[in-house]
């Protein structure tokens, strides 16, 4: 409240849509142990701020609500991945 902002819960579908959008504007390259990310197209400063706010929102919710994290971001894998 101090920051005039309250975290917003997103559905799994909304999160998947956001991830697809980010993947459409970012290229990802792995070289050894390093990961490189670059923008594939220009975005406005306002859009960059909106993306940053979305990510901060998700980080805050995952930090304070384990059920939110577990239902949207955690995956259980067997030894085959």
C-alpha positions as CSV (number, residue, x, y, z in Angstrom):
1,X,0.0,0.0,0.0
2,X,2.9,2.3,0.7
3,X,3.9,2.0,-2.9
4,X,0.3,2.6,-4.2
5,X,0.4,-0.9,-5.6
6,X,-1.1,-4.3,-4.6
7,X,-0.1,-7.6,-6.2
8,X,-2.6,-9.1,-8.6
9,X,-3.2,-12.8,-8.9
10,X,-3.1,-14.2,-12.5
11,X,-4.6,-17.4,-13.8
12,X,-2.4,-20.1,-15.3
13,X,-3.7,-19.1,-18.8
14,X,-2.8,-15.5,-18.2
15,X,0.7,-16.5,-17.2
16,X,1.1,-18.8,-20.2
17,X,0.0,-15.9,-22.5
18,X,2.5,-13.6,-20.9
19,X,5.3,-16.1,-21.3
20,X,4.4,-16.6,-24.9
21,X,4.5,-12.8,-25.5
22,X,7.9,-12.5,-23.8
23,X,9.2,-15.4,-25.9
24,X,8.0,-13.6,-29.0
25,X,10.0,-10.5,-28.4
26,X,13.1,-12.0,-26.8
27,X,15.8,-14.2,-28.3
28,X,17.6,-16.7,-26.1
29,X,21.1,-18.1,-26.7
30,X,23.0,-20.5,-24.6
31,X,26.8,-20.7,-24.8
32,X,28.3,-23.0,-22.3
33,X,27.1,-22.0,-18.9
34,X,26.0,-18.5,-20.1
35,X,22.6,-17.5,-21.1
36,X,22.1,-14.5,-23.4
37,X,18.8,-12.6,-23.9
38,X,18.2,-9.9,-26.5
39,X,15.1,-8.1,-27.7
40,X,14.1,-9.2,-31.2
41,X,12.0,-6.0,-31.7
42,X,11.8,-2.6,-30.1
43,X,9.3,-1.9,-27.4
44,X,8.3,1.4,-25.8
45,X,9.5,2.5,-22.5
46,X,6.0,2.2,-21.2
47,X,5.7,-1.4,-22.4
48,X,9.0,-2.2,-20.8
49,X,7.7,-0.7,-17.5
50,X,4.6,-2.9,-17.8
51,X,6.6,-6.0,-18.3
52,X,8.9,-5.2,-15.4
53,X,5.8,-4.6,-13.2
54,X,4.3,-8.0,-14.2
55,X,7.5,-9.8,-13.3
56,X,7.8,-8.0,-10.0
57,X,4.2,-8.8,-9.3
58,X,4.8,-12.5,-9.9
59,X,8.0,-12.5,-7.8
60,X,6.2,-10.9,-4.9
61,X,3.3,-13.3,-5.1
62,X,5.6,-16.4,-5.3
63,X,7.6,-15.1,-2.3
64,X,4.5,-14.7,-0.1
65,X,2.1,-17.4,-1.4
66,X,3.7,-20.8,-1.8
67,X,0.4,-22.2,-3.2
68,X,0.6,-19.6,-6.0
69,X,4.2,-20.5,-6.8
70,X,3.5,-24.3,-6.7
71,X,0.4,-24.1,-8.9
72,X,1.9,-21.9,-11.5
73,X,5.7,-22.2,-11.6
74,X,6.9,-25.3,-9.9
75,X,7.1,-28.6,-11.8
76,X,7.9,-32.1,-10.6
77,X,10.1,-34.0,-13.0
78,X,11.3,-37.6,-12.9
79,X,14.9,-38.5,-13.6
80,X,14.2,-38.3,-17.4
81,X,13.2,-34.7,-17.0
